[in-house]
Amino acid sequence: MTETIAPVSIHVRELDQGPDENTPRYWFGDDIFVTHFFNALSSTFPEGERFFIRSVRRYADQIDDGPLAREVTAFVGQEGRHSKAHDVHVALLVNQGYGVLRTINRIQRVVMTWLNDSAPRLSLALTTAIEHVTAVTAHQILEHPDVWTDAMDPSMQRLWRWHAVEETEHKAVAFDVYQQADGSVWLRRLAMVDATFGFLAEIFMRHSLMLIKDRQFRPTVLLRGFKTLFGRDGFVRALLPHLMDFYRRDFHPWDHENRALLEKRKLEWGLAG
């Protein structure tokens, strides 16, 4: 059995104030492409977080590690609040005219609930994979706030910083549960392949639909935006080396050591436990 690692305390926080009707339509420095990229990402979270909770809870009775059991409780608390906060954001997007997101999420809820019920081992493996994707995404926000959050409207800045801190705190919980419940390296690797291509396709679809709605699915907007995401210092490109680490047989999420950075940002952003 793999020894679990508990490098940081996991604190369940309430978001003091997130997006509301006063949040600008294009809240990332008036950049339509980047705003809708983060909108697309945010819109996947409500049902995704619920999927993670169901996946981990399914194996809660197999956890024979007291500290890990307590971490699971905190994980569920954090993810539940993330789901609700991003529900609020999705409702705002629907009110702005992007009602297709609500329809997509309803379909996603049915599919993910079915997957939890019919393939619990795969669901937990997928949870470990997607949690790693969100953890390395969160690290970009922690490491480069000047690039990725300073340009945000304050209401969205609070949402993304809060989410990034908590995703980093609990980034190993689902993985440690998986190691106790199953631990298959090959299933974990297969799940990451599925998660990587499926998640990218999902974000691309949602992102494109919002750009089309705003009549901004144009070559000039797309070229500038893809450079921001996939260029030398692009948001997505920076994730790739860390995503590949997941395929190592001896991988653990805290191999990517960023505790000092996490504590620094928690103090700076008023999110210390």
N, C-alpha and C positions, 0 to 999 in steps of 0.2 A: 504494500500500500504506500502511495506517495505521501510524504510528509507535507502537511499544509503549512502555508506561510501567512502570517498576519502582520504585515509591516506597518500598517497604519490603522488608526481607529476609524470606524465608519459611523458618521453622524448623520442622522435623519434631520434635515432642515426644511423649513417652509420657505418658499420663494416670497420675499417681501412684496415685490411688485413686478409683474411681468408685462407682456404686451396687452394693450387695450385699444379702445377706439381712437385714442390720441396718437397711437404709433403710426408713423408715416408709412405710406404704401410701399415705398422703396427705401427701406430703413438702413441699408448698408451703404452709407455715403452717396445715396441717390443712384447707386449702381444697380440697374435692373437685373443683369445677369447674375451677379453674386447674391443679391437679395433673394432671387428665386431659387438659386442653388441651396441656400440655407433654408428657405421655405420648404423646398422639396424634402430635404433631410428631416426637418422638424415634423413634417406631416406624416412621416413613417413611424414616429416614436410612440404615439398613443397605443396602437395595437401591437407594435413590436415589444414595448415594455411589458404589456400584459402577457404576451407570449413567453417572455423570459421568466416572469413570475410563476406562471403555470408550469413551465418546464422544470424549474428548480424545486418548487414545492412538491412535485410528483415524487421526488427522491429524498425528501426531507427525513423520512423515517429510516433511511439507510445511513444517515450521518452518525458516526459514533465518536465524533470529535466535538467536545463541548464548545470550545471557542468558535469552531466553524458553524455550529448550529446557531450561535448568537449572531454571527456574521450574516447568515441566511436571513434571519429576522430583520436585520438592518438593511440588507439588500432589498428585501421585499418592500420595506418602508420607503426607501429612496426611490425605487423604480415606480412604485405606486404614485408617488408625488410627481415624478417626471411625467408619467402618463397624463395626469390631470392637468399639469401646466401646459403641456403641448396640445392637449385637447382644447384649451382656451385659445391657443394660437391658431389651431385649425378652424375653430369657429370664427375667428376674426378673418381668416383667409376666405372662408365660405361667404361671409358677409361682404367681402370685397369683390365677389364674383367668381371665385374659384370653387364652385360647388362640386365639381368633378372629384375633388379630393375626398369629400364626404362619401361619395359613391364608391371610390376605390377602397377607402378604409372599411366600409361595410363588407365588401368582398374579401378583403384581407382578413377581417375578423373571422369569417366563416372558415376560410382556408386554414388559418393558423390554429383555430380551436380544433378542427378536424385533425390536424397534424399532431397536436398535443395528445389527443385521445388515441389515435391510431399508431403513432410511431414515437413513443416517449423517449426512447434512447436517441433517435436521430434528432428529436426536438432539443434535447439537452446538449447534444454535440453542436447543433446549429447555434444554440445560445452561447456556448463558449466561443464559437467563431465570431459571431456578430458582436459579442461583448469585447472581443479583442479589437475588432474594427473600430468600435466606438471609443475604446481606450486610447488607441493611437491617434484618433481624430481629436479626442480631448487633449492629448498631449500637445498637438499643434496650437491649440488655443492657449494652453498654459505657457508654452515656450515662446510664442510670438503674439502676445496680445496687441502689440503695436500694429501688427498687420491684420489680425483677424477679429479683434473686438473693438479696438479704439474707434473705428469708423462707424460702428453700430449706433443706432439710436439707444439712449440709456435704458429703455424698457427691454429691448432685445439683448443688450449687453449683459444686463443682470441675469436674464434667462440662460444665456449660453455660458457665462462664467460659472454660475451655480451648477449647471448640468455637468460641465467639464470637471469641476472639482469632485463631484460625487461619483461620476463614472470612474475617475481615477482611484478614488478611495476603495471602491468595491470591485476593481477590475479582475481580481483573482477569485472571487467567490464562486461564480458558476463553474469555473475551471476546476476548483478544488472539489466541488460537489461531484463533478463528472469523474474526476480521478477516483473518488471513493465508490461511485455507483457503477462505473463501467471501465473507463481508462483506455479504451481501444484507440491506439494511435491512428490506425487507418480510418476509422470512422471519423475521428476528429479532423484528419486531413481532408477527407471527402467533404465534410461539412464546410470547411473553409473554402474549397473550390466552389461549392454551391452558393455559399453566402457571398463570396466576392462578386461572382458574375450576376447572381440574382439581385443583390443589393444595388450594384451599379446600374443594372437595367431598370430597376424600380425608380431610382433617383432620376435617371435620364428621362424616363417616361413622364414623371410628375413635373420635372423641370421644364421639359419641352411643352407640355400642355399649358403651363402658366405663361410661358413666353409667347406661345401661339395666341392665347387669350388676349394678351396685351399687344399683339401684332409686332412682336419684337424678335420673332424667329427669323432673323435676317443675318446674312453673311458677316457684316461688320460687327454686329453684336456677338455672334457666335465665336468669331476668330479672336476677338479681344477677351472674351470670357474664357475660352479654352486655354489661352495663354496664362490667364490668372490661375487656373486650376491645374494645368498640366505642364506649364513652363518650368524653367530651371528651379525656381523657388516656389512652384505652385503648390497649392494646398493638397491636392490628391497625389501628386508625384512624391511629395515628402512622406506619404504614408507607406509607400511600397516596400522599402527595406524592412520596416517593422512588421508588415503583414507577412512577409516571407519567413520571418523567424518562427511563426506559428507552426510551420511544417517540421521543425526539428523534433526528434523523438524526445529529447530531454527538455523541451520548452516549458517555461512557466511564465505567466504574465509579469511577475515582478523581476524577471531577468532584465526587463527594461526599467532600470532604476531611476525613478524620478520623484522620490519622496521629498528631497530637499526643495525641489522646484514646487511641488504641491504645497508644502507648508508655507513657502514664501508667498505664493499667490493667495492662499487662504487668508493670510494676514493682510495683504494688500487690498483684497477685495471684501474684507469684513465677513469672511466665511469660516473663521476658525471655530472649532467645536466648542 
